């Protein structure tokens, strides 16, 4: 198994483990995904997702110091990913319509700009998930306008119903197991649907963004508990 495939396998295994409340297993899987991601190119988006998920796993397990370290690194990595998208020569997708082909032929800069904006929006949404977790673990009372901007970034990237279709861990334990399992399946289906229509060059970003796990905004004080 090559490293990108190993990263994906560990990431999905960790996602399923945390949804089944196997917290230590989830953190272990995400730690392994970080190990594989370390061998990917410096600006590979999967490095950011691996660090973000590990940070969340450490937070849930009560290891606050380790969570802060991983999340801080993830935030830096998402900024590197944004710079990568800005420079990336983004090819057209195989499923592009005739309209897009004509637009590319007559106004290539316009089409390239639209594609780039789409991927930058996705990157910003995933980074907002990481930032929200970081604020929780640091017990940071984020300004209301900053919190709103992050919510808007998540909705712009993943849809207005993002809280119902993504894996969002609830540290208060209020979610029913059946609800968590349904969310996992929905997230994987959404990711697979988008991924299959994405050009190879941009698959790392799609995989990273859609498989970055978030924290429910109303998780409350449970996010602040720690053992270390």
C-alpha positions as CSV (number, residue, x, y, z in Angstrom):
1,X,0.0,0.0,0.0
2,X,1.5,3.4,-1.0
3,X,1.5,6.3,1.4
4,X,-1.5,8.2,0.1
5,X,-3.6,5.0,0.2
6,X,-2.3,4.3,3.7
7,X,-3.2,7.8,4.8
8,X,-6.7,7.4,3.4
9,X,-7.2,4.0,5.1
10,X,-6.0,5.3,8.5
11,X,-8.1,8.5,8.2
12,X,-11.3,6.6,7.4
13,X,-10.6,4.1,10.2
14,X,-10.1,6.9,12.7
15,X,-13.3,8.6,11.6
16,X,-15.3,5.4,12.1
17,X,-13.6,4.7,15.4
18,X,-14.5,8.1,16.9
19,X,-18.1,7.8,15.8
20,X,-18.3,4.5,17.7
21,X,-16.7,6.1,20.8
22,X,-13.5,4.2,20.4
23,X,-11.5,7.3,21.2
24,X,-8.0,5.9,21.8
25,X,-8.3,3.9,18.6
26,X,-9.3,6.9,16.7
27,X,-6.3,8.9,18.0
28,X,-4.0,6.0,17.1
29,X,-5.3,5.7,13.6
30,X,-5.0,9.5,13.1
31,X,-1.5,9.4,14.5
32,X,-0.6,6.7,11.9
33,X,-2.2,8.9,9.2
34,X,0.1,11.7,10.3
35,X,3.1,9.4,10.0
36,X,2.2,8.6,6.4
37,X,1.4,12.2,5.6
38,X,4.8,13.2,6.8
39,X,6.2,11.6,3.7
40,X,3.9,13.5,1.3
41,X,5.0,16.8,-0.3
42,X,5.2,19.8,2.1
43,X,2.1,21.5,0.7
44,X,0.0,18.4,0.4
45,X,-3.5,19.1,1.9
46,X,-3.6,15.7,3.5
47,X,-0.9,16.7,5.9
48,X,-3.2,19.5,7.2
49,X,-6.2,17.1,7.6
50,X,-4.1,14.5,9.3
51,X,-2.8,17.0,11.9
52,X,-6.3,18.5,12.4
53,X,-7.9,15.1,13.0
54,X,-5.1,14.1,15.3
55,X,-5.6,17.3,17.3
56,X,-9.3,16.5,17.7
57,X,-8.5,12.9,18.7
58,X,-6.1,14.2,21.3
59,X,-8.6,16.7,22.6
60,X,-11.3,14.0,23.0
61,X,-8.9,11.8,24.8
62,X,-8.1,14.6,27.2
63,X,-4.5,15.3,26.0
64,X,-4.7,19.0,25.7
65,X,-1.0,19.8,25.2
66,X,-0.7,17.3,22.4
67,X,-4.0,18.6,20.9
68,X,-2.7,22.2,20.8
69,X,0.5,21.2,19.2
70,X,-1.2,19.2,16.4
71,X,-3.9,21.8,15.8
72,X,-1.3,24.7,15.7
73,X,0.7,22.7,13.0
74,X,-2.6,22.0,11.1
75,X,-3.4,25.7,11.0
76,X,0.0,26.5,9.6
77,X,-0.4,23.7,7.1
78,X,-3.8,25.0,5.8
79,X,-2.1,28.3,5.1
80,X,0.5,26.5,3.1
81,X,-2.3,24.7,1.2
82,X,-4.0,28.0,0.4
83,X,-0.7,29.2,-1.2
84,X,-0.4,25.9,-3.1
85,X,-3.9,26.4,-4.6
86,X,-3.1,30.0,-5.5
87,X,-0.1,28.7,-7.6
88,X,-1.6,25.5,-8.9
89,X,-2.3,25.1,-12.6
90,X,-5.8,23.6,-12.3
91,X,-6.9,21.5,-15.3
92,X,-10.5,21.2,-16.4
93,X,-12.5,18.2,-15.3
94,X,-13.5,15.4,-17.6
95,X,-17.2,16.2,-16.9
96,X,-17.0,19.9,-17.9
97,X,-19.9,21.1,-20.0
98,X,-19.7,22.5,-23.5
99,X,-20.3,25.9,-21.9
100,X,-17.1,25.5,-19.8
101,X,-15.1,24.3,-22.8
102,X,-16.2,27.4,-24.8
103,X,-15.5,29.6,-21.9
104,X,-12.0,28.0,-21.6
105,X,-11.4,28.6,-25.3
106,X,-12.6,32.2,-25.3
107,X,-11.9,33.4,-21.8
108,X,-9.3,31.0,-20.2
109,X,-8.5,33.3,-17.4
110,X,-12.1,33.6,-16.3
111,X,-12.6,29.8,-16.1
112,X,-9.3,29.3,-14.3
113,X,-10.3,32.0,-11.8
114,X,-13.6,30.3,-11.1
115,X,-12.0,26.9,-10.6
116,X,-9.4,28.4,-8.3
117,X,-12.0,30.2,-6.3
118,X,-13.9,26.9,-5.8
119,X,-10.9,25.2,-4.4
120,X,-9.9,28.2,-2.2
121,X,-13.4,28.2,-0.8
122,X,-13.0,24.5,0.1
123,X,-9.6,25.1,1.7
124,X,-11.0,27.9,3.7
125,X,-13.9,25.8,5.0
126,X,-11.6,23.0,6.1
127,X,-9.3,25.5,7.8
128,X,-12.3,27.0,9.6
129,X,-13.1,23.5,11.0
130,X,-9.5,23.3,12.4
131,X,-9.6,26.9,13.7
132,X,-12.9,26.2,15.5
133,X,-11.4,23.2,17.3
134,X,-8.3,25.2,18.2
135,X,-10.5,27.9,19.8
136,X,-12.3,25.2,21.8
137,X,-9.2,23.5,23.1
138,X,-7.6,26.8,24.0
139,X,-10.8,27.9,25.7
140,X,-10.6,31.0,23.5
141,X,-13.6,33.2,23.6
142,X,-13.7,34.0,19.9
143,X,-15.3,37.3,18.8
144,X,-18.8,36.8,17.5
145,X,-17.9,38.1,14.1
146,X,-15.0,35.7,13.8
147,X,-17.2,32.8,14.8
148,X,-19.7,33.9,12.2
149,X,-17.1,34.2,9.5
150,X,-15.9,30.6,10.3
151,X,-19.5,29.3,10.1
152,X,-19.9,31.1,6.8
153,X,-16.7,29.6,5.4
154,X,-17.8,26.1,6.4
155,X,-21.2,26.6,4.8
156,X,-19.7,28.0,1.6
157,X,-17.4,25.0,1.3
158,X,-19.7,22.2,2.3
159,X,-23.3,23.6,2.1
160,X,-25.7,25.3,4.3
161,X,-26.6,21.9,5.9
162,X,-23.0,21.1,6.8
163,X,-23.9,20.4,10.4
164,X,-26.2,17.7,9.2
165,X,-24.0,16.0,6.6
166,X,-20.5,16.2,8.1
167,X,-19.0,14.4,11.0
168,X,-19.1,16.8,13.8
169,X,-18.1,15.4,17.2
170,X,-20.2,16.4,20.1
171,X,-18.2,16.4,23.3
172,X,-21.3,16.7,25.5
173,X,-22.3,13.2,24.4
174,X,-25.8,14.4,23.5
175,X,-25.9,12.8,20.1
176,X,-27.4,9.3,19.8
177,X,-25.3,6.5,18.3
178,X,-27.7,6.1,15.4
179,X,-27.4,9.7,14.6
180,X,-23.6,9.5,14.6
181,X,-23.6,6.5,12.3
182,X,-25.9,8.2,9.8
183,X,-23.7,11.3,9.7
184,X,-20.6,9.1,9.0
185,X,-22.3,7.4,6.0
186,X,-23.6,10.7,4.7
187,X,-20.1,12.3,4.9
188,X,-18.4,9.4,3.1
189,X,-21.1,9.4,0.4
190,X,-20.6,13.1,-0.1
191,X,-16.8,12.8,-0.3
192,X,-16.9,9.9,-2.7
193,X,-19.4,11.7,-5.0
194,X,-17.2,14.8,-5.2
195,X,-14.0,12.8,-5.5
196,X,-15.0,10.7,-8.4
197,X,-15.6,13.9,-10.5
198,X,-12.4,15.6,-9.5
199,X,-9.2,15.8,-11.6
200,X,-6.3,13.8,-10.2
201,X,-4.3,16.9,-9.4
202,X,-6.9,18.2,-7.0
203,X,-7.9,15.0,-5.3
204,X,-5.6,15.5,-2.4
205,X,-7.5,18.7,-1.5
206,X,-10.9,17.0,-1.9
207,X,-9.8,14.1,0.3
208,X,-8.3,16.3,2.9
209,X,-11.2,18.8,3.1
210,X,-14.1,16.4,3.1
211,X,-12.3,14.0,5.6
212,X,-11.4,16.7,8.1
213,X,-13.6,16.1,11.2
214,X,-15.2,19.0,12.9
215,X,-16.4,19.8,16.4
216,X,-20.0,20.8,17.0
217,X,-20.3,24.5,17.9
218,X,-22.4,23.7,21.0
219,X,-20.1,21.1,22.5
220,X,-19.6,23.5,25.4
221,X,-17.3,22.9,28.4
222,X,-16.6,19.3,27.4
223,X,-14.0,20.6,25.0
224,X,-12.1,22.2,27.8
225,X,-11.5,19.2,30.0
226,X,-8.0,17.8,30.0
227,X,-5.8,15.2,31.8
228,X,-2.4,16.6,31.2
